[in-house]
Amino acid sequence: MNIVCLLVSRHNLKTSLKCFKHVNNGIVPCKSIIRSLKSMAQKVSQNKTYVAVNIPENANHATKKKFWGFLKRDNSTKKGGAPAAPRLNKHDLLRLLSLAKPEKWRLIGAICFLLVSSTVTMSIPFSLGKVLDIIYDSSTNKDEASAKLNQVTGILVCVFILGALCNFARVYLMSVSGYRMTQALRNRVFSTIMKQEQGWFDKRSTGELVNRLSADTQLVGNALSSNISDGLRSTVMVCAGTGMMFYMSAELALVGLAIVPPVAILAVFFGRYLRGISRGVQDSLASATSVAEERIANIRTVKTFSQEPREMDSYANSIKHVLTLSYSEAKARAVFYGLTGFSGHVIIISVLYYGGVMVSSNTITVGNLSSFLLYAAYIGVSLGTFSNFYTELNKSIGAASRIWEIIDREPVIPMAGGTIPIATPEGHIQFKDIQFSYPARDDVQIFENFQLEIQPGKMVAVVGPSGSGKSTLAALLLRLYDPGRGQVFLDGQDVKDLDPSWLRRHIGTVSQEPVLFSCSIRDNILYGADDPSKVTEDDLMKVAKEANVYEFVQQLPEGFDTMVGERGVMLSGGQKQRIAIARALIKDPKILLLDEATSALDAQSERLVQEALERIMKGRTVLTIAHRLSTIQNADTIAVLKDGHIVEQGKYQELLNIKKGAFKELVKHQTFQGPVDKT
C-alpha cells in the first residue's frame, strides 16, 4: 500500500490538507487527517514506502490571492449597463497629453501668459489688505494715507491692464491650439478608419464611427486646450493662495485647510466613477447616432411604408439609455459639488471665527484677515474649477480610450504595400481551393474548395441562386477580404503578394446598385481616375459617350456640373448605372467586374446600359454576375454556382442541353428574366 506524505509547514498547512484530500480519490475523510497526521508520519518513517507531494511555500499565498480576487467586485460592467472605469494611470495621461506635442510652443506661450495673469489675480487680496491697513491705521494722517492710496491704486491699474492682456493671449493661444489638435486628431482617426479592411466595417455601424470622429474627438480636443488651461490656472491659484495664507498666518491656514484631504479622497473616487459613466454615455450616444444616421439615409423607405412614428419611437428608446446614464452622472456631480461647496463654506466659517478671535487678541490685523479671507475664497473657487477640470479630464480619458481602439488597430489587409508589377496585367484569373466565410458571420461557410479559372480577354458569367456567393467572388478578387484557405491568382501571382492599390486600379467595378457621391456628375466620373487632374475634357467626353452618359447629360441645365444629391437620388436608376460604368471606364481597366449591372433596370435603360457594357467589354477580361439572359447568352463561359461549388460550366447552349442540369433548372424556374427555352 502506498502512503502519501505531505511536507507540511506553517506556511502551507491549509493547502497541504486540501491536496491530501484528493489523494486516492478522497478515501481518507478530511476530519480524520489532523488526528492521524502524526501516526501517519511515524509509519512513513518506518516503512519508507510513500509518494512525496511537495507543496511550494507560496502556494498558500496564491490561494489567498485567489480568495481576495474572488471577493473583489467585478468591475467589467456596472449596474445600468455602464462599463467600468479604467483607472487613470500614467500611461493614459501621457498618451493623451502627447496629442498636444505639435502645439507645444503655442501651449508653452499660453502657460507663460497664464502664470502672469494668475499672479496678477492673486495679488488682489494682498493689495486689498494693504489698502485696508492704510485706512484703519490711526497713526497715519489723512494726507499721507491719501498719497499711499493713490500710489497703490495707480500700481494696481497698470497691473490689471497687464493681466487683461495676458488673459487675452492665454485664451487665444489655447483656443487656437485646441482647434488645431481637434483637427489633427480627426484627420488621424479618419485616416485610420479608411485604412481598415472591409470585414472590420461589416461589424461596425456608420453612426458609431461618425460619433467617434465628431463627438469623441471634440471632447478630447477641449480637454487638451480650454480644460487644461482652466486646470493649470486653478492649480496655480490654489498653490499661490495656499502659500499666501501661510505667509499671512500659518496657524489660521492650518485651521482653514484641514478639510482639504477628505475632499481630495472624495475627488479620486468620484473621478473613477465618472470615467465609467462617460464611457457608457459615449457608447450609448454612438448607438443612437447610428440609428438616426441609418433612418435618415433611408428616409424614402421610411416614408414609403409610413413608418415615421415607429422610427421616432426607435430613436427615443435608443437615447433613453443615454438619459439614464446622464441621470447617474448628474446625481454624482450633484453630490460631489454639494460636498465641495459645503467644504468651502466650512473653511470660510472656520476662518471667520478663528480669525475674529485672533484680531481681538491683536495677533493679526484687519487687513491681513481680509486678505486671508479673500485668498480662502479664491482657493474655494479654484478648487471648484479644479473639480470641473478633473471631471472633464476623466470624461476625455473615457472618450480617448475609444479613439485609441481605432488608432491602435492594424488592418488585416493593408491599404498599400506589396509587389507592383511593371507590366499591365493580362487578366488571367484563378480561384484555387478557396474556403471562405465572412468575418461578421464566420459560422456560415460560403465557399469550400472552390475552383474557377478565367482566361485573359474572356467573359465568364457566374450564375446561381441568391446567396450562393456570386458577389463574394468579386470581393475576393478585389481583395476586400482574404480567403480562410486557398489562393486567388492574377497572372500567376497570389493577390496577397500584390499591392492592393495597384490591383484595384486595374479592375473596374459596376455593381447592381451603384453608389454615387453627393457631388457633380463630373466629379463622380473622375472619382475612378488615379489622378483626376490629368484627365482631359476629351477623355471625359469619350468615356461619357461610350457609357451612354453624354446624351442625357446634355439635356441637363448644368450639364456635367449637375449635382446628383446624396447617393445619386436626383437621378434615375439607369442614369446612375451609366455614370457608374463611365466611372469604371475612366481608368481604362484590364479587368471588369459586373455585379448584376442591369438586373434592376427597365427595358429601355437596360438596352442603353447593355450597349455601353458591350462596348467596354471588348479586349478585357470580364467576370459578370449574371441575372438576365441577355447578359449571359454572349458569355464565353457560364459557371453555375451552388452550395459553394461550381456544379456546371460551359457555353449557354451546352448547359441547356444537359438533362436535369442545374442551369436548366434555374432557367426553368424563371430565375433569369427574358424568353425561356423549356426544351
Beta strands, then each sheet from edge to edge (+ up, - down):
strand 1: 3-6
strand 2: 50-53
strand 3: 429-436
strand 4: 447-454
strand 5: 459-463
strand 6: 485-490
strand 7: 493-494
strand 8: 507-510
strand 9: 591-595
strand 10: 621-625
strand 11: 637-642
strand 12: 645-650
sheet 1: 1+ 2+
sheet 2: 4+ 3- 6+ 7-
sheet 3: 8+ 9+ 10+ 5+ 11+ 12-
end
